[in-house]
Amino acid sequence: KSGKVGNGEEDFAGLPVGVSLYGLTKTYGNRHAVDNLNLSFYEGHVTSLLGHNGAGKTTTMSLLTGLFAPTNGTIEVYGMDMQTSIDDVRKEMGVCMQYDVLFDHLTTKEHLLLYAQIKAPHWTKHEVNEQVR
């Protein structure tokens, strides 16, 4: 169980880690959208990403949902590497956006592929591509 430590911050020692980001980096050309992000999300806690426009929030969410692969770094969900165990990882994750989200940098097809993976994780890649075609 978590508790308060001397500086008023929450102590998460002993809580199960659900999601961990290790050195997460995503670059587009020479631009770092996310640069060496290290972060843990603990089971039973709500965590939010806040930042100004261009801070990398949308890119981070795209990496967390598996839409994009990181340039460098690792994402683990309950100890499973997202890059090598994406199907198992998606069984453990859910995404609830505040609004209907359309990403400026995605095409219509990419949006459909993203939401098909989220809404129908049991579909194979072939089934998703057939539906989106």
C-alpha positions in Angstrom: 0.0 0.0 0.0 1.3 3.5 -0.8 1.7 6.2 1.7 3.1 9.7 2.1 6.8 10.2 2.5 8.4 13.1 4.3 8.3 15.5 1.4 4.6 15.0 0.8 5.1 12.9 -2.3 3.5 9.5 -2.5 5.6 6.4 -1.8 4.9 3.7 -4.3 7.3 1.2 -2.9 5.8 -2.3 -2.9 3.0 -1.4 -5.3 2.9 -3.5 -8.5 4.1 -1.6 -11.6 1.7 -2.0 -14.5 3.6 -0.1 -17.2 7.2 1.0 -17.3 8.9 3.2 -19.9 12.7 2.9 -20.0 14.7 5.5 -22.1 11.7 6.0 -24.4 12.7 8.1 -27.4 10.8 8.9 -30.6 12.4 11.0 -33.3 11.0 12.3 -36.6 14.0 13.2 -38.7 16.2 15.4 -36.4 13.3 16.3 -34.1 12.9 14.5 -30.7 9.1 14.2 -30.1 9.9 12.1 -26.9 13.4 12.2 -25.5 14.7 9.5 -23.0 11.4 9.3 -21.0 11.5 7.1 -17.9 8.2 6.6 -16.2 6.2 4.0 -14.2 2.5 3.7 -13.9 1.4 1.8 -10.8 -1.5 -0.5 -10.4 -4.5 1.0 -8.8 -3.4 4.6 -9.5 -4.7 7.1 -12.1 -1.9 8.8 -13.9 -2.2 11.7 -16.4 0.2 13.2 -19.0 0.1 17.0 -18.9 2.2 19.4 -21.0 2.1 22.2 -23.4 1.5 21.8 -27.2 4.4 19.9 -28.7 5.5 18.4 -25.4 5.2 14.8 -26.7 1.9 13.7 -25.0 0.2 12.4 -28.2 3.4 10.7 -29.3 3.8 9.0 -25.9 0.2 7.8 -26.1 0.8 6.5 -29.6 3.8 4.6 -28.4 1.9 3.3 -25.4 -0.9 2.0 -27.6 1.5 0.3 -30.0 0.6 2.5 -32.9 4.2 3.6 -33.3 7.4 1.8 -32.4 9.9 3.8 -30.3 13.1 4.9 -32.0 14.9 3.8 -28.8 13.9 2.5 -25.4 11.5 -0.1 -24.1 7.9 -0.2 -22.9 6.9 -3.0 -20.5 3.4 -3.9 -19.4 3.4 -6.2 -16.4 6.9 -7.2 -17.4 6.1 -8.0 -21.0 8.0 -6.1 -23.7 5.6 -4.3 -25.9 7.7 -4.8 -29.0 7.9 -8.6 -28.7 4.6 -9.3 -27.0 2.1 -6.8 -28.4 -0.9 -9.2 -28.5 -0.4 -10.2 -24.9 0.2 -6.6 -23.9 -3.0 -5.4 -25.5 -5.0 -7.9 -23.4 -3.8 -6.0 -20.3 -4.4 -2.5 -21.5 -7.2 -0.1 -22.1 -7.3 3.4 -23.5 -10.0 5.9 -22.7 -9.5 9.2 -24.4 -11.3 12.3 -23.1 -12.7 13.1 -26.5 -13.0 11.4 -29.9 -9.4 11.7 -30.8 -8.1 12.3 -34.3 -4.4 12.7 -34.6 -3.2 15.3 -37.1 -0.3 13.2 -38.3 -2.4 10.1 -39.1 -4.2 9.3 -42.3 -7.8 8.0 -42.2 -6.5 4.4 -42.8 -4.0 4.8 -39.9 -6.8 6.0 -37.6 -9.0 3.0 -38.6 -6.1 0.6 -38.0 -5.3 2.1 -34.6 -8.9 1.9 -33.3 -9.4 -1.6 -34.7 -6.4 -2.7 -32.7 -7.9 -1.1 -29.6 -11.5 -2.1 -30.1 -10.9 -5.6 -31.5 -7.6 -6.9 -30.1 -8.6 -10.5 -30.8 -8.6 -9.8 -34.6 -5.5 -10.9 -36.5 -3.6 -8.4 -38.5 -5.1 -10.0 -41.6 -8.6 -9.5 -40.3 -8.0 -5.9 -39.4 -6.5 -5.2 -42.8 -9.5 -6.8 -44.5 -11.9 -4.7 -42.5 -10.0 -1.5 -43.1 -9.4 -2.2 -46.8 
